[in-house]
Amino acid sequence: MNAAKAAVDRKTLSINSNVVIGALQPCLDEVDETTQESYAKATQSARPGHYLRETLLACAMAPPDEFGRFTAASVRDPISDILHKPREIPDFNRHLKAFCSLDLGFILEREGTPRNYHYKFRDPLMQSYVMIKGVREKMLPLPPTNGH
């Protein structure tokens, strides 16, 4: 919607990836403060190279089952794509556990048993927010457009 408004303001019918990326900030600004604070808490760390934002984005991209849950294995390909290098479950498993804890704000829920855990976002809005942040912060590219 914001991209379409920007195109109208520019008096053009063309909506390219730059227009879309520019239109994402108003979307992010409209999200309630609780969601914004939860994201900030979950993705901040004093440790350099922690890649919490990237792991959370990979969780948002992981293919869900019919109940909206995903497994650690389903995070492997998205995190590898985001970081541009192969990653295995032990590389990010501690992040999944931390996202289910008070330390990182209980952003995810975990169900199941060891070696068979399933995760899902506690707040369904957070998943969309994380995806929009990923595009806005250029961690996740937009698909190429044909100029329309």
CNS distance restraints for C-alpha pairs under 8 A (distance, minus, plus):
assign (resid   1 and name CA) (resid   5 and name CA) 6.28 0.50 0.50
assign (resid   2 and name CA) (resid   6 and name CA) 6.17 0.50 0.50
assign (resid   2 and name CA) (resid  20 and name CA) 7.82 0.50 0.50
assign (resid   2 and name CA) (resid  23 and name CA) 5.17 0.50 0.50
assign (resid   2 and name CA) (resid  24 and name CA) 7.38 0.50 0.50
assign (resid   2 and name CA) (resid  26 and name CA) 7.46 0.50 0.50
assign (resid   2 and name CA) (resid  27 and name CA) 7.70 0.50 0.50
assign (resid   3 and name CA) (resid   7 and name CA) 6.25 0.50 0.50
assign (resid   3 and name CA) (resid  15 and name CA) 6.84 0.50 0.50
assign (resid   3 and name CA) (resid  19 and name CA) 5.91 0.50 0.50
assign (resid   3 and name CA) (resid  20 and name CA) 5.16 0.50 0.50
assign (resid   3 and name CA) (resid  22 and name CA) 7.71 0.50 0.50
assign (resid   3 and name CA) (resid  23 and name CA) 5.11 0.50 0.50
assign (resid   3 and name CA) (resid  24 and name CA) 7.95 0.50 0.50
assign (resid   4 and name CA) (resid   8 and name CA) 6.25 0.50 0.50
assign (resid   4 and name CA) (resid  15 and name CA) 7.21 0.50 0.50
assign (resid   5 and name CA) (resid   9 and name CA) 6.15 0.50 0.50
assign (resid   6 and name CA) (resid  10 and name CA) 6.22 0.50 0.50
assign (resid   6 and name CA) (resid  19 and name CA) 7.02 0.50 0.50
assign (resid   6 and name CA) (resid  23 and name CA) 7.21 0.50 0.50
assign (resid   7 and name CA) (resid  11 and name CA) 6.04 0.50 0.50
assign (resid   7 and name CA) (resid  12 and name CA) 5.28 0.50 0.50
assign (resid   7 and name CA) (resid  13 and name CA) 6.17 0.50 0.50
assign (resid   7 and name CA) (resid  14 and name CA) 6.62 0.50 0.50
assign (resid   7 and name CA) (resid  15 and name CA) 6.25 0.50 0.50
assign (resid   7 and name CA) (resid  19 and name CA) 7.58 0.50 0.50
assign (resid   8 and name CA) (resid  12 and name CA) 6.04 0.50 0.50
assign (resid   8 and name CA) (resid  13 and name CA) 7.30 0.50 0.50
assign (resid  13 and name CA) (resid 148 and name CA) 6.71 0.50 0.50
assign (resid  14 and name CA) (resid 147 and name CA) 5.37 0.50 0.50
assign (resid  14 and name CA) (resid 148 and name CA) 4.80 0.50 0.50
assign (resid  15 and name CA) (resid  19 and name CA) 5.93 0.50 0.50
assign (resid  15 and name CA) (resid  20 and name CA) 6.97 0.50 0.50
assign (resid  15 and name CA) (resid 147 and name CA) 6.04 0.50 0.50
assign (resid  15 and name CA) (resid 148 and name CA) 5.44 0.50 0.50
assign (resid  16 and name CA) (resid  20 and name CA) 6.44 0.50 0.50
assign (resid  16 and name CA) (resid 145 and name CA) 6.38 0.50 0.50
assign (resid  16 and name CA) (resid 146 and name CA) 7.93 0.50 0.50
assign (resid  16 and name CA) (resid 147 and name CA) 5.54 0.50 0.50
assign (resid  16 and name CA) (resid 148 and name CA) 7.00 0.50 0.50
assign (resid  17 and name CA) (resid  21 and name CA) 6.03 0.50 0.50
assign (resid  17 and name CA) (resid 142 and name CA) 6.55 0.50 0.50
assign (resid  17 and name CA) (resid 144 and name CA) 7.47 0.50 0.50
assign (resid  17 and name CA) (resid 145 and name CA) 7.14 0.50 0.50
assign (resid  18 and name CA) (resid  22 and name CA) 6.08 0.50 0.50
assign (resid  19 and name CA) (resid  23 and name CA) 6.11 0.50 0.50
assign (resid  20 and name CA) (resid  24 and name CA) 6.37 0.50 0.50
assign (resid  21 and name CA) (resid  25 and name CA) 7.60 0.50 0.50
assign (resid  21 and name CA) (resid 135 and name CA) 7.03 0.50 0.50
assign (resid  21 and name CA) (resid 136 and name CA) 5.69 0.50 0.50
assign (resid  22 and name CA) (resid 136 and name CA) 7.87 0.50 0.50
assign (resid  23 and name CA) (resid  27 and name CA) 7.19 0.50 0.50
assign (resid  24 and name CA) (resid  28 and name CA) 6.35 0.50 0.50
assign (resid  24 and name CA) (resid 132 and name CA) 6.84 0.50 0.50
assign (resid  24 and name CA) (resid 136 and name CA) 6.41 0.50 0.50
assign (resid  25 and name CA) (resid  29 and name CA) 6.11 0.50 0.50
assign (resid  25 and name CA) (resid 136 and name CA) 7.31 0.50 0.50
assign (resid  26 and name CA) (resid  30 and name CA) 6.24 0.50 0.50
assign (resid  27 and name CA) (resid  31 and name CA) 6.83 0.50 0.50
assign (resid  28 and name CA) (resid 129 and name CA) 7.09 0.50 0.50
assign (resid  28 and name CA) (resid 132 and name CA) 7.43 0.50 0.50
assign (resid  28 and name CA) (resid 133 and name CA) 7.47 0.50 0.50
assign (resid  31 and name CA) (resid  35 and name CA) 6.75 0.50 0.50
assign (resid  31 and name CA) (resid  36 and name CA) 6.94 0.50 0.50
assign (resid  31 and name CA) (resid 129 and name CA) 7.86 0.50 0.50
assign (resid  32 and name CA) (resid  36 and name CA) 6.62 0.50 0.50
assign (resid  33 and name CA) (resid  37 and name CA) 6.01 0.50 0.50
assign (resid  34 and name CA) (resid  38 and name CA) 6.05 0.50 0.50
assign (resid  35 and name CA) (resid  39 and name CA) 6.19 0.50 0.50
assign (resid  35 and name CA) (resid 125 and name CA) 7.96 0.50 0.50
assign (resid  35 and name CA) (resid 126 and name CA) 6.57 0.50 0.50
assign (resid  36 and name CA) (resid  40 and name CA) 6.26 0.50 0.50
assign (resid  37 and name CA) (resid  41 and name CA) 6.10 0.50 0.50
assign (resid  38 and name CA) (resid  42 and name CA) 6.12 0.50 0.50
assign (resid  38 and name CA) (resid 105 and name CA) 6.16 0.50 0.50
assign (resid  38 and name CA) (resid 107 and name CA) 7.13 0.50 0.50
assign (resid  39 and name CA) (resid  43 and name CA) 6.16 0.50 0.50
assign (resid  39 and name CA) (resid 107 and name CA) 7.91 0.50 0.50
assign (resid  39 and name CA) (resid 126 and name CA) 7.74 0.50 0.50
assign (resid  39 and name CA) (resid 130 and name CA) 7.71 0.50 0.50
assign (resid  40 and name CA) (resid  44 and name CA) 6.02 0.50 0.50
assign (resid  41 and name CA) (resid 104 and name CA) 5.74 0.50 0.50
assign (resid  41 and name CA) (resid 105 and name CA) 6.37 0.50 0.50
assign (resid  42 and name CA) (resid  52 and name CA) 7.36 0.50 0.50
assign (resid  42 and name CA) (resid  53 and name CA) 7.97 0.50 0.50
assign (resid  42 and name CA) (resid  99 and name CA) 6.64 0.50 0.50
assign (resid  42 and name CA) (resid 103 and name CA) 7.88 0.50 0.50
assign (resid  42 and name CA) (resid 104 and name CA) 4.32 0.50 0.50
assign (resid  42 and name CA) (resid 105 and name CA) 5.99 0.50 0.50
assign (resid  42 and name CA) (resid 107 and name CA) 7.03 0.50 0.50
assign (resid  43 and name CA) (resid  52 and name CA) 5.04 0.50 0.50
assign (resid  43 and name CA) (resid  53 and name CA) 5.15 0.50 0.50
assign (resid  43 and name CA) (resid  56 and name CA) 7.81 0.50 0.50
assign (resid  43 and name CA) (resid 104 and name CA) 7.56 0.50 0.50
assign (resid  44 and name CA) (resid  52 and name CA) 7.32 0.50 0.50
assign (resid  45 and name CA) (resid  50 and name CA) 6.91 0.50 0.50
assign (resid  45 and name CA) (resid  52 and name CA) 7.90 0.50 0.50
assign (resid  51 and name CA) (resid  55 and name CA) 6.25 0.50 0.50
assign (resid  52 and name CA) (resid  56 and name CA) 6.11 0.50 0.50
assign (resid  52 and name CA) (resid  95 and name CA) 6.85 0.50 0.50
assign (resid  53 and name CA) (resid  57 and name CA) 6.12 0.50 0.50
assign (resid  54 and name CA) (resid  58 and name CA) 6.13 0.50 0.50
assign (resid  54 and name CA) (resid  79 and name CA) 6.67 0.50 0.50
assign (resid  54 and name CA) (resid  82 and name CA) 6.68 0.50 0.50
assign (resid  54 and name CA) (resid  83 and name CA) 7.42 0.50 0.50
assign (resid  54 and name CA) (resid 139 and name CA) 7.48 0.50 0.50
assign (resid  55 and name CA) (resid  59 and name CA) 6.26 0.50 0.50
assign (resid  55 and name CA) (resid  75 and name CA) 7.99 0.50 0.50
assign (resid  55 and name CA) (resid  79 and name CA) 6.15 0.50 0.50
assign (resid  55 and name CA) (resid  92 and name CA) 6.92 0.50 0.50
assign (resid  55 and name CA) (resid  95 and name CA) 7.15 0.50 0.50
assign (resid  56 and name CA) (resid  60 and name CA) 6.36 0.50 0.50
assign (resid  56 and name CA) (resid 130 and name CA) 7.22 0.50 0.50
assign (resid  57 and name CA) (resid  61 and name CA) 6.28 0.50 0.50
assign (resid  57 and name CA) (resid  79 and name CA) 7.83 0.50 0.50
assign (resid  57 and name CA) (resid 130 and name CA) 5.84 0.50 0.50
assign (resid  57 and name CA) (resid 131 and name CA) 6.25 0.50 0.50
assign (resid  57 and name CA) (resid 134 and name CA) 6.45 0.50 0.50
assign (resid  58 and name CA) (resid  62 and name CA) 5.99 0.50 0.50
assign (resid  58 and name CA) (resid  75 and name CA) 5.63 0.50 0.50
assign (resid  58 and name CA) (resid  76 and name CA) 7.89 0.50 0.50
assign (resid  58 and name CA) (resid  78 and name CA) 4.91 0.50 0.50
assign (resid  58 and name CA) (resid  79 and name CA) 5.00 0.50 0.50
assign (resid  58 and name CA) (resid  82 and name CA) 7.43 0.50 0.50
assign (resid  59 and name CA) (resid  70 and name CA) 7.72 0.50 0.50
assign (resid  59 and name CA) (resid  75 and name CA) 5.69 0.50 0.50
assign (resid  59 and name CA) (resid  78 and name CA) 7.83 0.50 0.50
assign (resid  60 and name CA) (resid 127 and name CA) 5.19 0.50 0.50
assign (resid  60 and name CA) (resid 128 and name CA) 7.52 0.50 0.50
assign (resid  60 and name CA) (resid 130 and name CA) 6.68 0.50 0.50
assign (resid  60 and name CA) (resid 131 and name CA) 6.49 0.50 0.50
assign (resid  61 and name CA) (resid  75 and name CA) 7.58 0.50 0.50
assign (resid  61 and name CA) (resid  78 and name CA) 6.40 0.50 0.50
assign (resid  61 and name CA) (resid 131 and name CA) 7.54 0.50 0.50
assign (resid  62 and name CA) (resid  70 and name CA) 6.35 0.50 0.50
assign (resid  62 and name CA) (resid  74 and name CA) 5.35 0.50 0.50
assign (resid  62 and name CA) (resid  75 and name CA) 5.18 0.50 0.50
assign (resid  62 and name CA) (resid  78 and name CA) 6.56 0.50 0.50
assign (resid  63 and name CA) (resid  70 and name CA) 6.41 0.50 0.50
assign (resid  63 and name CA) (resid  74 and name CA) 6.35 0.50 0.50
assign (resid  64 and name CA) (resid  68 and name CA) 4.89 0.50 0.50
assign (resid  64 and name CA) (resid  69 and name CA) 4.98 0.50 0.50
assign (resid  64 and name CA) (resid  70 and name CA) 4.75 0.50 0.50
assign (resid  65 and name CA) (resid  69 and name CA) 5.37 0.50 0.50
assign (resid  65 and name CA) (resid  70 and name CA) 6.29 0.50 0.50
assign (resid  68 and name CA) (resid 120 and name CA) 6.25 0.50 0.50
assign (resid  69 and name CA) (resid 118 and name CA) 5.80 0.50 0.50
assign (resid  69 and name CA) (resid 119 and name CA) 5.22 0.50 0.50
assign (resid  69 and name CA) (resid 120 and name CA) 4.66 0.50 0.50
assign (resid  70 and name CA) (resid  74 and name CA) 6.28 0.50 0.50
assign (resid  70 and name CA) (resid  75 and name CA) 7.75 0.50 0.50
assign (resid  70 and name CA) (resid 118 and name CA) 5.43 0.50 0.50
assign (resid  70 and name CA) (resid 119 and name CA) 5.29 0.50 0.50
assign (resid  70 and name CA) (resid 120 and name CA) 6.34 0.50 0.50
assign (resid  71 and name CA) (resid  75 and name CA) 6.83 0.50 0.50
assign (resid  71 and name CA) (resid 116 and name CA) 7.77 0.50 0.50
assign (resid  71 and name CA) (resid 117 and name CA) 6.40 0.50 0.50
assign (resid  71 and name CA) (resid 118 and name CA) 4.88 0.50 0.50
assign (resid  71 and name CA) (resid 119 and name CA) 6.15 0.50 0.50
assign (resid  72 and name CA) (resid  76 and name CA) 6.84 0.50 0.50
assign (resid  72 and name CA) (resid  89 and name CA) 6.36 0.50 0.50
assign (resid  72 and name CA) (resid  93 and name CA) 7.07 0.50 0.50
assign (resid  72 and name CA) (resid  96 and name CA) 7.78 0.50 0.50
assign (resid  72 and name CA) (resid 117 and name CA) 7.62 0.50 0.50
assign (resid  72 and name CA) (resid 118 and name CA) 7.52 0.50 0.50
assign (resid  72 and name CA) (resid 119 and name CA) 7.98 0.50 0.50
assign (resid  73 and name CA) (resid  89 and name CA) 6.62 0.50 0.50
assign (resid  74 and name CA) (resid  78 and name CA) 7.77 0.50 0.50
assign (resid  75 and name CA) (resid  79 and name CA) 6.14 0.50 0.50
assign (resid  76 and name CA) (resid  80 and name CA) 6.14 0.50 0.50
assign (resid  76 and name CA) (resid  87 and name CA) 6.17 0.50 0.50
assign (resid  76 and name CA) (resid  88 and name CA) 6.05 0.50 0.50
assign (resid  76 and name CA) (resid  89 and name CA) 6.43 0.50 0.50
assign (resid  77 and name CA) (resid  81 and name CA) 6.15 0.50 0.50
assign (resid  77 and name CA) (resid  86 and name CA) 7.89 0.50 0.50
assign (resid  77 and name CA) (resid  87 and name CA) 7.76 0.50 0.50
assign (resid  78 and name CA) (resid  82 and name CA) 6.14 0.50 0.50
assign (resid  79 and name CA) (resid  83 and name CA) 6.00 0.50 0.50
assign (resid  79 and name CA) (resid  87 and name CA) 6.78 0.50 0.50
assign (resid  80 and name CA) (resid  84 and name CA) 5.63 0.50 0.50
assign (resid  80 and name CA) (resid  85 and name CA) 5.15 0.50 0.50
assign (resid  80 and name CA) (resid  86 and name CA) 4.73 0.50 0.50
assign (resid  80 and name CA) (resid  87 and name CA) 5.23 0.50 0.50
assign (resid  81 and name CA) (resid  85 and name CA) 6.81 0.50 0.50
assign (resid  81 and name CA) (resid  86 and name CA) 7.74 0.50 0.50
assign (resid  82 and name CA) (resid 139 and name CA) 6.31 0.50 0.50
assign (resid  82 and name CA) (resid 140 and name CA) 6.78 0.50 0.50
assign (resid  87 and name CA) (resid  91 and name CA) 6.21 0.50 0.50
assign (resid  87 and name CA) (resid  92 and name CA) 7.94 0.50 0.50
assign (resid  88 and name CA) (resid  92 and name CA) 7.37 0.50 0.50
assign (resid  89 and name CA) (resid  93 and name CA) 5.50 0.50 0.50
assign (resid  90 and name CA) (resid  94 and name CA) 7.39 0.50 0.50
assign (resid  92 and name CA) (resid  96 and name CA) 6.70 0.50 0.50
assign (resid  93 and name CA) (resid  97 and name CA) 6.41 0.50 0.50
assign (resid  94 and name CA) (resid  98 and name CA) 6.08 0.50 0.50
assign (resid  95 and name CA) (resid  99 and name CA) 6.05 0.50 0.50
assign (resid  96 and name CA) (resid 100 and name CA) 6.68 0.50 0.50
assign (resid  96 and name CA) (resid 108 and name CA) 7.80 0.50 0.50
assign (resid  97 and name CA) (resid 101 and name CA) 6.82 0.50 0.50
assign (resid  98 and name CA) (resid 102 and name CA) 7.82 0.50 0.50
assign (resid  98 and name CA) (resid 103 and name CA) 6.62 0.50 0.50
assign (resid  98 and name CA) (resid 104 and name CA) 5.96 0.50 0.50
assign (resid  99 and name CA) (resid 103 and name CA) 7.70 0.50 0.50
assign (resid  99 and name CA) (resid 104 and name CA) 5.26 0.50 0.50
assign (resid  99 and name CA) (resid 105 and name CA) 6.74 0.50 0.50
assign (resid  99 and name CA) (resid 106 and name CA) 5.60 0.50 0.50
assign (resid  99 and name CA) (resid 107 and name CA) 5.39 0.50 0.50
assign (resid  99 and name CA) (resid 108 and name CA) 5.48 0.50 0.50
assign (resid 100 and name CA) (resid 104 and name CA) 7.27 0.50 0.50
assign (resid 100 and name CA) (resid 105 and name CA) 7.38 0.50 0.50
assign (resid 100 and name CA) (resid 106 and name CA) 4.58 0.50 0.50
assign (resid 100 and name CA) (resid 107 and name CA) 6.10 0.50 0.50
assign (resid 100 and name CA) (resid 108 and name CA) 4.89 0.50 0.50
assign (resid 100 and name CA) (resid 109 and name CA) 5.58 0.50 0.50
assign (resid 100 and name CA) (resid 110 and name CA) 6.57 0.50 0.50
assign (resid 101 and name CA) (resid 105 and name CA) 6.24 0.50 0.50
assign (resid 101 and name CA) (resid 106 and name CA) 4.96 0.50 0.50
assign (resid 101 and name CA) (resid 107 and name CA) 7.94 0.50 0.50
assign (resid 102 and name CA) (resid 106 and name CA) 5.50 0.50 0.50
assign (resid 106 and name CA) (resid 122 and name CA) 7.50 0.50 0.50
assign (resid 107 and name CA) (resid 121 and name CA) 6.10 0.50 0.50
assign (resid 107 and name CA) (resid 122 and name CA) 5.85 0.50 0.50
assign (resid 107 and name CA) (resid 123 and name CA) 7.47 0.50 0.50
assign (resid 108 and name CA) (resid 119 and name CA) 6.30 0.50 0.50
assign (resid 108 and name CA) (resid 120 and name CA) 5.47 0.50 0.50
assign (resid 108 and name CA) (resid 121 and name CA) 4.53 0.50 0.50
assign (resid 108 and name CA) (resid 122 and name CA) 5.30 0.50 0.50
assign (resid 109 and name CA) (resid 119 and name CA) 5.45 0.50 0.50
assign (resid 109 and name CA) (resid 120 and name CA) 5.40 0.50 0.50
assign (resid 109 and name CA) (resid 121 and name CA) 6.22 0.50 0.50
assign (resid 109 and name CA) (resid 122 and name CA) 5.86 0.50 0.50
assign (resid 110 and name CA) (resid 117 and name CA) 6.37 0.50 0.50
assign (resid 110 and name CA) (resid 118 and name CA) 5.67 0.50 0.50
assign (resid 110 and name CA) (resid 119 and name CA) 4.58 0.50 0.50
assign (resid 110 and name CA) (resid 120 and name CA) 6.85 0.50 0.50
assign (resid 111 and name CA) (resid 117 and name CA) 5.58 0.50 0.50
assign (resid 111 and name CA) (resid 118 and name CA) 5.29 0.50 0.50
assign (resid 111 and name CA) (resid 119 and name CA) 6.45 0.50 0.50
assign (resid 112 and name CA) (resid 116 and name CA) 5.83 0.50 0.50
assign (resid 112 and name CA) (resid 117 and name CA) 4.62 0.50 0.50
assign (resid 112 and name CA) (resid 118 and name CA) 6.14 0.50 0.50
assign (resid 113 and name CA) (resid 117 and name CA) 5.48 0.50 0.50
assign (resid 121 and name CA) (resid 126 and name CA) 6.93 0.50 0.50
assign (resid 121 and name CA) (resid 127 and name CA) 6.60 0.50 0.50
assign (resid 122 and name CA) (resid 126 and name CA) 7.96 0.50 0.50
assign (resid 123 and name CA) (resid 127 and name CA) 7.50 0.50 0.50
assign (resid 124 and name CA) (resid 128 and name CA) 7.31 0.50 0.50
assign (resid 125 and name CA) (resid 129 and name CA) 6.21 0.50 0.50
assign (resid 126 and name CA) (resid 130 and name CA) 5.98 0.50 0.50
assign (resid 127 and name CA) (resid 131 and name CA) 6.37 0.50 0.50
assign (resid 128 and name CA) (resid 132 and name CA) 6.22 0.50 0.50
assign (resid 129 and name CA) (resid 133 and name CA) 6.12 0.50 0.50
assign (resid 130 and name CA) (resid 134 and name CA) 6.07 0.50 0.50
assign (resid 131 and name CA) (resid 135 and name CA) 6.40 0.50 0.50
assign (resid 131 and name CA) (resid 140 and name CA) 7.92 0.50 0.50
assign (resid 132 and name CA) (resid 136 and name CA) 6.06 0.50 0.50
assign (resid 133 and name CA) (resid 137 and name CA) 5.87 0.50 0.50
assign (resid 134 and name CA) (resid 138 and name CA) 6.06 0.50 0.50
assign (resid 134 and name CA) (resid 139 and name CA) 5.02 0.50 0.50
assign (resid 134 and name CA) (resid 140 and name CA) 5.23 0.50 0.50
assign (resid 135 and name CA) (resid 139 and name CA) 5.98 0.50 0.50
assign (resid 135 and name CA) (resid 140 and name CA) 4.74 0.50 0.50
assign (resid 135 and name CA) (resid 141 and name CA) 5.99 0.50 0.50
assign (resid 135 and name CA) (resid 142 and name CA) 6.80 0.50 0.50
